[in-house]
Amino acid sequence: MSFWQRGCSERFTCIAEAFGGDPRSEEAVTQVMKLTRSLEFPSLDDIGVKKTDLPKLAALAESNVSNSSNPVPMMAPDYLVILERAMAGQLLQDG
């Protein structure tokens, strides 16, 4: 969401308001991160993903048919950064 924020700030503002937060796109990211933490999703490591798998996963994400509908175009290197942050546990520390 942080990556896409600049491409759909109006939508994110609506999401923030739906969560009862300040009508700012950054607030949507914060609220969704709080929800994600509360749901206690397993980490990539928990589900058996290895660091060496990340480049292949990033390439698969780029080739996914839904990639073209992203509010901000993403390439494999963009996905790789997100996956590396997720693997390091850094995504849930945002917001």
Contact map, one row per residue, 1 for C-alpha under 8 A:
11111000000000000000000000001000000000000000000000000000000000000000000000000000000000000000000
11111000000000000000000001001000000000000000000000000000000000000000000000000000000000000000000
11111100000000000000000000000000000000000000000000000000000000000000000100000000000000000000000
11111111000000000000000000000000000000000000000000000000000000000000011100000000000000000000000
11111111100100000000000011000000000000000000000000000000000000000000000000000000000000000000000
00111111100000000000000000000000000000000000000000000000000000000000000100000000000000000000000
00011111100000000000000000000000000000000000000000000000000000000000001100000000000000000000000
00011111111100000000000000000000000000000000000000000000000000000000001000000000000000000000000
00001111111110000000000110000000000000000000000000000000000000000000000000000000000000000000000
00000001111111000000000010000000000000000000000000000000000000000000000000000000000000000000000
00000001111111100000000010000000000000000000000000000000000000000000000000000000000000000000000
00001001111111110000000111011000000000000000000000000000000000000000000000000000000000000000000
00000000111111111000001111110000000000000000000000000000000000000000000000000000000000000000000
00000000011111111100001010000000000000000000000000000000000000000000000000000000000000000000000
00000000001111111110000010010000000000000000000000000000000000000000000000000000000000000000000
00000000000111111111111110111010000000000000000000000000000000000000000000000000000000000000000
00000000000011111111111000010000000000000000000000000000000000000000000000000000000000000000000
00000000000001111111100000000000000000000000000000000000000000000000000000000000000000000000000
00000000000000111111100000010010000000000000000000000000000000000000000000000000000000000000000
00000000000000011111110000000000000000000000000000000000000000000000000000000000000000000000000
00000000000000011111111000110010000000000000000000000000000000000000000000000000000000000000000
00000000000000011001111100100000000000000000000000000000000000000000000000000000000000000000000
00000000000011011000111110100000000000000000000000000000000000000000000000000000000000000000000
00000000100110010000011111110000000000000000000000000000000000000000000000000000000000000000000
00001000111111110000001111111000000000000000000000000000000000000000000000000000000000000000000
01001000000110000000000111111100000000000000000000000000000000000000000000000000000000000000000
00000000000010010000111111111110000000000000000000000000000000000000000000000000000000000000000
00000000000110111010100111111111000000000000000000000000000000000000000000000000000000000000000
11000000000100010000000011111111100000000000000000000000000000000000000000000000000000000000001
00000000000000000000000001111111110000000000000000000000000000000000000000000000000000000000011
00000000000000010010100000111111111000000000000000000000000000000000000000000000000000000000001
00000000000000000000000000011111111100000000000000000000000000000000000000000000000000000000000
00000000000000000000000000001111111110000000000000000000000000000000000000000000000000000001011
00000000000000000000000000000111111111000000000000000000000000000000000000000000000000000000001
00000000000000000000000000000011111111100000000000000000000000000000000000000000000000000000000
00000000000000000000000000000001111111111000000000000000000000000000000000000000000000000001000
00000000000000000000000000000000111111111000000000000000000000000000000000000000000000000001000
00000000000000000000000000000000011111110000000000000000000000000000000000000000000000000000000
00000000000000000000000000000000001111111000000000000000000000000000000000000000000000000000000
00000000000000000000000000000000000111111100000000000000000000000000000000000000000000000000000
00000000000000000000000000000000000110111110000000000000000000000000000000000000000000000000000
00000000000000000000000000000000000000011111111000000000000000000000000000000000000000000000000
00000000000000000000000000000000000000001111111000000000000000000000000000000000000001101000000
00000000000000000000000000000000000000000111111111000000000000000000000000000000000001100000000
00000000000000000000000000000000000000000111111111000000000000000000000000000000000000100000000
00000000000000000000000000000000000000000111111110000000000000000000000000000000000000000000000
00000000000000000000000000000000000000000111111110000000000000000000000000000000000000000000000
00000000000000000000000000000000000000000001111111000000000000000000000000000000000000000000000
00000000000000000000000000000000000000000001111111101100000000000000000000000000000000000000000
00000000000000000000000000000000000000000001100111111100000000000000000000000000000000000000000
00000000000000000000000000000000000000000000000011111100000000000000000000000000000100100000000
00000000000000000000000000000000000000000000000001111110000000000000000000000000000000000000000
00000000000000000000000000000000000000000000000011111111100000000000000000000000000000000000000
00000000000000000000000000000000000000000000000011111111110000000000000000000001001100000000000
00000000000000000000000000000000000000000000000000011111111000000000000000010001000000000000000
00000000000000000000000000000000000000000000000000001111111100000000000000000000000000000000000
00000000000000000000000000000000000000000000000000001111111110000000000000000001000000000000000
00000000000000000000000000000000000000000000000000000111111111000000000000011111001000000000000
00000000000000000000000000000000000000000000000000000011111111100000000000110010000000000000000
00000000000000000000000000000000000000000000000000000001111111110000000000010000000000000000000
00000000000000000000000000000000000000000000000000000000111111110010000000010010000000000000000
00000000000000000000000000000000000000000000000000000000011111110010000001110010000000000000000
00000000000000000000000000000000000000000000000000000000001111111010000000000000000000000000000
00000000000000000000000000000000000000000000000000000000000111111110000000000000000000000000000
00000000000000000000000000000000000000000000000000000000000000111111000000000000000000000000000
00000000000000000000000000000000000000000000000000000000000000011111110000000000000000000000000
00000000000000000000000000000000000000000000000000000000000011111111110011000000000000000000000
00000000000000000000000000000000000000000000000000000000000000001111110010000000000000000000000
00000000000000000000000000000000000000000000000000000000000000000111111000000000000000000000000
00010000000000000000000000000000000000000000000000000000000000000111111111000000000000000000000
00010011000000000000000000000000000000000000000000000000000000000000111110000000000000000000000
00110110000000000000000000000000000000000000000000000000000000000000011111000000000000000000000
00000000000000000000000000000000000000000000000000000000000000000011011111100000000000000000000
00000000000000000000000000000000000000000000000000000000000001000010010111110110000000000000000
00000000000000000000000000000000000000000000000000000000001001000000000011111110000000000000000
00000000000000000000000000000000000000000000000000000010011111000000000001111111000000000000000
00000000000000000000000000000000000000000000000000000000010000000000000000111111100000000000000
00000000000000000000000000000000000000000000000000000000010000000000000001111111110000000000000
00000000000000000000000000000000000000000000000000000000011011000000000001111111111000000000000
00000000000000000000000000000000000000000000000000000110110000000000000000011111111100000000000
00000000000000000000000000000000000000000000000000000000000000000000000000001111111110000000000
00000000000000000000000000000000000000000000000000000000000000000000000000000111111111000010000
00000000000000000000000000000000000000000000000000000100010000000000000000000011111111100000000
00000000000000000000000000000000000000000000000000100100000000000000000000000001111111110000000
00000000000000000000000000000000000000000000000000000000000000000000000000000000111111111110000
00000000000000000000000000000000000000000011000000000000000000000000000000000000011111111111000
00000000000000000000000000000000000000000011100000100000000000000000000000000000001111111100000
00000000000000000000000000000000000000000000000000000000000000000000000000000000000111111100000
00000000000000000000000000000000000000000010000000000000000000000000000000000000000011111111100
00000000000000000000000000000000000000000000000000000000000000000000000000000000000011111111110
00000000000000000000000000000000000000000000000000000000000000000000000000000000010011001111110
00000000000000000000000000000000100110000000000000000000000000000000000000000000000001001111111
00000000000000000000000000000000000000000000000000000000000000000000000000000000000000001111111
00000000000000000000000000000100100000000000000000000000000000000000000000000000000000000111111
00000000000000000000000000001110110000000000000000000000000000000000000000000000000000000001111
